[in-house]
Amino acid sequence: MKVLTLIVHTDVQQPLADLLRTTDQVPGFTFSHVEGHGIEVEKDPFLSAHDKAVGYIPRIRTDILLEDADVEAVLAQLRGEALNLAGHAVYWVTDAARGGRL
């Protein structure tokens, strides 16, 4: 099993949720609100005047537990034109030794 973690601007939260809900390989996902700090802040097209004033970018962290074989298909969906995330999202994939419900 793998954990796909994705960081995007909060403006993309609803379209991202809609896309993930309709992606067969995604059994569920978690959103967490996070703050983006870094040199890329000035280049971010989602950056508002408020973001510049407070010094960080509001972001959404999404964690998705996936079967190994499903990771590339989900990434392909995310790279598609539906969200237009090109260059505006960061992701990583990590191993999950085990997952389930308690």
N, C-alpha and C positions, 0 to 999 in steps of 0.2 A: 504494500500500500504506500501511497505517496500523499503528501500534503502540498497542495498548490497554494501559495500565498501571493496575493496580488494587492498592490497599493495604487489607488487612483484618486483623483480629485473628487470631492463630495458631489460635484455637479453631475457625475456619471453614475451615482448610486442607483437611481431608479431604473435607467436603461440597463445597467449591469444586472440588477436583480431580475428584471424581465428576461434577459438573455439566459441567465443561469437557470431560472425556473423552467425554461423550455428546452434545456440541453439534457438529453437523455442520460448522459454519463454522470451528471451531477445529482447525487442523491439529496444534497442539502448543502448549506453554506452558512458562514457566520460573518457578519459585518461588525467591525470595531472602528470607532472614530479615533483617528490619530492625527498628529501634527507633523507636517513635512518641513524640515529645516535643511538648508544646504545651498550650494552655489547655483543650482538649477532654478532657484526661485524666480530670478529675474527673467528667465526664458520661458516660463510657464504661461501658455496662452489663457489658462483658466484664472490667472492671478487677477484679483480685483483690487481696487484701491484699499479696501478694508484689509485684505491679506497683506498688502505692502505696509500698511500702518502698524499692524500687530506683529509683523515679522515672521510669520509662518503661513503655511498653506494648509487649510483643512483637507484632510484626506480620509479615505475609507480603506481599511485593511480588510481583505476578504480571505478567509481560510476555507479550503475545500479539501475534504478527504476523498481521494480517488483511487481506483484500481490502477496499477502500474500501466496497463494497456490503454487506459483512457486519457492519460495526461496529454498526449500530443493532439488528440481530437479536441479536447477542451481548449487547449492553447490555440488551435486553428480557429475555433469559434470566436475566441477573444480577439484574435488578430484580424478578423473579418471587418467588413465595412459597417456593420450594424452599430458599433460603438465608436469607431474612428479614434482608437487609442494610440495610434502610431506615434511613438516617441513620448507619450504622456502617461505611461504606466510602467511600473517596476514589478517584476515577479521573481519568485524563486520556488524551486521544488525540493522538498526534503523527504527523506525516508520516514515512514511511520512503522514501527515494529508491529503494532497491533492497533486495531480500532474497533469500536462497537458501541452498543448501548448498555447502560447499567440499569 
